[in-house]
Amino acid sequence: MKLAALPPAELQARLSSGRLCLRTGPFALRLRSRLPHVAEAVGLLYADHPLLDEGGFLDFHPRVDAQPGLRRWLRPQAQFELDGHRPFSPMALAQAAPMLEWGLNWCVTEHAHQYIVIHAAVVERGGRAALLPAPPGSGKSTLCAALVNRGWRLLSDELALIDPARGLFQPLARPVSLKNRSIEVIRSFAPEARFSAVVHDTLKGSVAHMKPPAESVRRDQEPARLGWIVFPRYQAGAPLQARALPRARGFMQLLEHAFNYHLHGSRGFECLADMVAPAQALDFSYSQLDEAMHFFEGLAADQARLEPVAA
């Protein structure tokens, strides 16, 4: 049964009482919030995710609710909590829904050390995955959102999960986070995409989350093998440029985006080295999404033209 099958009143009741349990990728969640706008965001963004039995094992029990006391009336704030632990400072109450998404990212990076976790988007086409590692503000999520609205499967927007035993990406098809101008760019590029309400004045500016494609969620137990490592960078007004990187340089750049590589020791090194060896590593800059989509189509068809980069 999918979350979308719940009437709004039932969804709100389950969420308020901590009885809303769902699966996303390899994780089972019990979500809790009494805030109506959080229920609205969860109902939209996780509509295609499967509901779980309350009595089963659950990985994380996150909660986002209003701060009690005087804060209920004077500049009200929201607080994220996991099993009694509050890892973040409170935020404005209107920011509770994105706070839940950021909190879920924290849950994975802090606790899911069975995986090698990399700050990167991952999309898949034809059985091969493109890993998109990049720092904030690089246009990674914009590119990811555009690709999954043009037939690529979403594995992750923020957190690439690598199973070190198999050297494969484990999908985590959660909402895609977009900021500021990127929100309207993707709205225009993909009018059929669904978005949460835009929340303004966060630490990241104006933010909204795009609902993951239903097909990506349906296939969120299907791993993928690395085909390309693409280091994306948005450059306003600049022509598209794609340059092949030596694999050794691609490997070292990739490590800069790994959260917990050091915890996996020699096993982690061997896993990533084996994954990177047959893959293409690319330095990629773009300004126009249509041009970027055309390039990735060629990449998937093994027809992309790349400029070499000296070692």
C-alpha positions in Angstrom: 0.0 0.0 0.0 1.4 3.4 -1.0 1.2 6.5 1.2 -1.1 8.1 -1.5 -3.8 5.7 -0.5 -4.3 7.4 2.8 -6.9 10.1 3.0 -5.4 13.4 4.2 -7.1 13.2 7.6 -5.7 9.7 8.2 -2.2 10.7 7.1 -2.4 13.7 9.5 -3.6 11.4 12.3 -0.9 8.8 11.8 1.8 11.5 11.5 0.6 13.3 14.6 0.7 10.1 16.7 3.9 8.7 15.3 2.2 5.9 13.4 3.3 6.9 9.9 5.8 4.3 8.8 7.2 4.1 5.3 10.2 2.8 3.3 12.6 4.9 1.3 15.4 3.0 -0.4 17.0 0.7 2.2 15.6 2.6 5.2 12.4 2.1 7.2 11.1 5.3 8.8 8.6 6.3 11.5 7.8 9.9 10.9 6.1 12.2 13.5 4.8 15.7 13.3 1.7 17.6 14.5 2.3 20.4 12.0 -0.3 20.4 9.1 2.2 21.9 6.6 4.6 19.0 7.3 1.8 16.5 6.7 1.0 18.3 3.4 4.6 18.1 2.2 5.0 14.5 3.3 1.7 13.5 1.6 2.9 15.1 -1.7 6.6 14.2 -1.8 6.3 10.6 -0.5 3.0 9.7 -2.2 4.5 6.8 -4.1 6.5 5.4 -1.2 5.3 2.1 0.4 3.7 2.2 3.9 5.1 -0.3 6.4 3.7 -2.2 9.3 4.1 -0.3 12.6 5.3 -3.5 14.3 8.3 -4.1 12.1 11.9 -3.0 12.5 12.4 0.7 11.8 15.8 2.4 11.2 14.9 6.0 12.1 12.3 7.7 14.2 12.6 11.4 13.3 10.2 14.0 14.6 9.7 17.7 13.7 7.4 19.8 15.8 6.9 23.3 17.2 8.9 24.4 20.2 6.8 24.4 23.3 6.3 27.2 25.8 6.4 30.9 24.9 7.9 30.0 21.5 4.4 28.8 20.5 3.4 32.5 20.4 6.5 34.6 20.1 8.4 34.0 16.8 7.4 30.3 16.8 10.1 27.8 15.9 10.4 24.1 14.9 12.8 21.5 16.3 14.1 18.3 14.7 14.5 15.4 17.0 15.8 11.8 16.7 15.3 9.5 19.7 15.5 12.4 22.1 18.6 13.9 20.4 18.4 17.4 18.9 21.3 17.8 16.5 20.2 21.2 15.0 19.3 24.6 16.3 15.6 25.4 16.0 14.4 27.0 12.8 11.4 29.2 12.0 8.2 27.2 12.1 7.6 27.7 8.4 10.8 25.8 7.7 9.7 22.6 9.4 9.1 20.6 6.2 12.5 21.2 4.6 14.0 20.7 8.1 12.6 17.2 8.1 14.4 16.5 4.7 17.7 17.9 6.0 17.2 15.9 9.2 16.7 12.7 7.2 20.0 13.4 5.4 21.7 13.8 8.7 20.3 10.5 9.9 21.8 8.7 6.9 25.2 10.4 7.0 25.6 10.0 10.8 24.3 6.4 11.1 24.3 4.4 7.8 28.0 3.4 7.9 27.2 0.1 6.3 27.5 2.2 3.1 30.2 4.4 1.7 28.3 7.7 1.6 29.2 10.4 -0.9 27.7 13.9 -1.3 26.5 13.4 -4.8 23.5 12.9 -7.0 23.1 9.6 -8.8 21.0 8.9 -11.9 20.8 5.8 -14.1 20.2 5.1 -17.7 20.5 1.8 -19.5 21.9 0.0 -16.5 24.7 2.5 -15.9 24.8 5.1 -13.2 26.1 8.7 -13.5 27.6 9.9 -10.2 27.4 13.7 -9.9 29.6 14.8 -7.0 29.7 18.6 -6.4 29.8 21.2 -3.6 26.7 23.3 -2.8 25.8 25.9 -5.5 27.3 23.9 -8.4 24.0 23.2 -10.1 24.1 19.5 -9.2 20.5 19.2 -8.0 19.3 21.3 -10.9 21.0 19.0 -13.4 19.7 16.0 -11.5 16.1 17.2 -11.5 16.3 17.9 -15.3 17.8 14.5 -16.0 15.1 12.6 -14.0 12.5 14.5 -15.9 14.0 13.3 -19.2 14.0 9.6 -18.6 16.9 9.0 -16.2 16.2 7.1 -13.1 16.7 8.9 -9.8 18.8 7.0 -7.3 19.6 10.0 -5.1 19.8 13.8 -5.2 22.1 14.3 -2.1 23.5 11.1 -0.8 25.1 8.4 -3.0 25.1 5.1 -1.1 27.6 2.5 -2.1 27.4 -1.1 -0.9 31.1 -1.9 -0.3 30.5 -5.6 -0.6 29.2 -5.4 -4.1 30.5 -2.1 -5.4 27.0 -1.0 -6.4 24.8 2.1 -5.7 21.8 1.5 -3.5 18.9 3.7 -4.5 17.5 6.3 -2.1 14.9 8.0 -4.3 13.8 10.8 -2.0 12.7 14.4 -3.0 15.1 16.5 -5.0 16.2 19.7 -3.2 16.1 22.9 -5.2 17.1 26.4 -4.2 16.4 30.0 -5.4 16.4 30.4 -9.1 16.6 26.7 -9.8 13.1 26.2 -8.6 11.6 28.3 -11.4 14.1 26.9 -13.9 12.9 23.3 -13.3 9.2 24.4 -13.1 9.6 25.8 -16.6 11.8 22.9 -17.9 9.4 20.2 -16.5 5.9 21.6 -16.0 4.6 18.2 -15.1 6.9 18.0 -12.0 5.3 18.3 -8.6 6.8 20.6 -5.9 6.4 21.3 -2.2 5.6 24.8 -1.2 8.5 27.2 -1.5 10.0 28.2 1.9 11.8 31.5 2.0 14.5 33.0 4.2 16.2 29.7 5.1 20.0 29.4 5.6 20.0 28.2 1.9 17.7 31.0 0.7 14.4 30.0 -0.9 14.0 26.2 -1.0 11.5 23.7 -2.4 11.5 19.9 -3.0 10.6 18.1 -6.2 8.6 14.9 -5.8 10.7 11.9 -7.0 9.3 10.2 -10.2 7.0 7.2 -9.3 9.1 4.9 -11.5 12.3 5.7 -9.6 10.5 5.0 -6.3 9.1 1.8 -7.6 12.6 0.6 -8.5 14.3 1.8 -5.3 15.4 -1.7 -4.4 17.3 -2.1 -7.7 21.0 -1.3 -7.5 23.1 0.2 -10.3 26.7 0.0 -11.4 28.8 3.0 -12.0 29.3 4.1 -15.6 30.4 7.8 -15.3 31.7 10.2 -12.7 30.6 13.7 -13.8 31.8 16.7 -11.8 29.1 19.3 -12.7 29.5 23.0 -12.6 26.9 25.6 -13.6 28.5 28.7 -15.4 26.0 31.3 -16.4 26.3 32.2 -20.1 29.2 29.8 -20.8 29.2 27.2 -23.5 28.9 23.6 -22.5 32.3 22.0 -21.9 33.0 18.3 -21.1 36.5 17.1 -20.6 37.8 13.6 -19.9 39.7 13.3 -16.6 42.5 10.8 -15.9 40.9 8.1 -13.7 43.5 8.8 -10.9 42.4 12.4 -10.8 38.8 11.5 -10.9 39.3 9.1 -8.0 41.1 11.7 -5.9 38.4 14.3 -6.6 35.7 11.8 -5.7 37.2 11.2 -2.3 36.8 14.9 -1.5 33.1 14.4 -1.5 33.0 11.2 0.6 31.5 11.5 4.1 32.7 8.3 5.7 35.3 6.8 3.4 37.9 6.8 6.2 35.7 4.4 8.3 35.9 1.7 5.7 39.7 1.4 5.6 41.3 -0.7 2.9 38.0 -2.3 2.0 36.6 1.1 1.1 39.7 2.0 -0.9 39.5 -1.2 -2.9 35.8 -0.9 -3.5 36.0 2.7 -4.9 39.2 1.9 -6.9 37.4 -1.1 -8.5 34.3 1.0 -9.3 36.3 3.9 -10.8 38.6 1.7 -12.9 36.2 1.0 -15.8 34.2 4.3 -15.5 34.7 7.5 -17.4 35.5 10.6 -15.3 34.5 14.0 -16.7 34.8 17.6 -15.8 31.5 19.1 -17.0 30.3 22.7 -17.1 27.0 24.0 -18.5 24.6 26.9 -18.6 21.7 25.6 -20.7 19.7 22.6 -19.6 18.7 21.6 -23.1 22.3 21.4 -24.1 23.2 19.4 -21.0 20.4 16.9 -21.8 21.6 16.5 -25.3 25.1 15.8 -24.0 23.9 13.2 -21.5 21.8 11.5 -24.2 25.1 11.1 -26.1 26.9 9.9 -23.0 24.3 7.2 -22.5 24.6 6.2 -26.2 28.4 6.3 -26.0 28.5 9.1 -28.6 29.5 12.0 -26.4 32.5 14.0 -27.5 35.0 14.7 -24.8 38.1 17.0 -24.7 41.1 15.3 -23.0 42.7 16.8 -20.0 46.4 16.3 -19.3 47.3 14.1 -16.3 
